[in-house]
Amino acid sequence: MEKNLIRQWLIAKKPKVYTVIVQVYYSKLSNLKTALFIEWLANELQVPKQSINKASMSSALRRFRAHAVKRENLSKGTSHAKNIDTFNNELPDRISFE
């Protein structure tokens, strides 16, 4: 995605701008701590560091990682299917309440 567009969205405080930033720059963000990434991003986009909200950036990163884990679990097929196979659904002949 073009830097100018992201810069304009960031300055205008458009919704989901931090989600877009995390998606575009995830490899760089995963290598740096959030504070260092914000400094790098401010230099990269040529915006003031104060215009980048650290809490919003962290939240977007958490959401991105949660979605990645969810997609990974779905692709592995980890579901309740294995529990259904092991569930005993036979009725006993006699029930004891002792």
N, C-alpha and C positions, 0 to 999 in steps of 0.2 A: 504494500500500500504506500502511496506517496506521502512523504514526510510533510509536505505543505498542507495536505488535507488533514492529517492528524494534528498538526500544529494549530490549524484553524479551529478544529473541533475542541481541542484542549483549551484554547483561549476563550472560546464561546461557551465552555462548560456544557457541551452536548451530552445527552445521556448515552451510556454505554461506551464512552470514549476510553475508559480504563480497560474495559474488556477487550476492545480492539487493540489497545497498546500491548496488553499481555499476549494476545494471540500473535501479533506481528513480531514482537521482540522477546518471545518466551525463552529462546536459547540464551540470549544475553542475560535476561532476568534470572534464569536458573543458576547462572554462574556467579552472579553478584548478590549481595544483600540488598534489601529494598532501598535503604538509604543511599547506597553507592549507585544503584541503578537509577534512582531519581536524579542524582547529579549527572550521570552519564546521559540520561534522556534529555535533561535540560540543555546540555551542550549539543546533543545530536539534533534536537528540534529547534534550538536557538530560542528558547523561552525562559523566562525567569524561573528559578527553582521553586519559588513560593507559589507559582501557579499550578504546581503538581501536588495533589493531595495524597499524602502518604497512606492514610487510612483507606482511601478508595482504591489505591493501587494494591494494597495488601488484600483487601476484600476480593478484588477481581482475580488476583493470583490464587487465593483459596478456592474460589468458585471454579476456576480453570482446572486446578488440580483435582478437585472433587469430581468434575465431569470426566476428566481423563481416567480416574480410577473406576468410575462407573462404566465408562465405555470399555475399559480393559476387562472388567468382570463380566460384562455382557458378551464380549468376544470369546472369553474363555469358556462360557457356558455354565458359569457357576450360578445355579438357580436352585429352586426347591425340588427339582426333578430327582436328585439323588436321595432326598428324604422320602419321596413318594415311593420309590422302589423298596426301601427298607421298612416301611410302615406295615405293621401287621393288621390287616383288616378282617381277619377271621373272627367269627363270634364263638365264644366258648360254649360248650355243651351245658355246663353248670357253673353258676356264679356263687361263690361262698362269701358271706358277709361276716365271718367270724374273725 
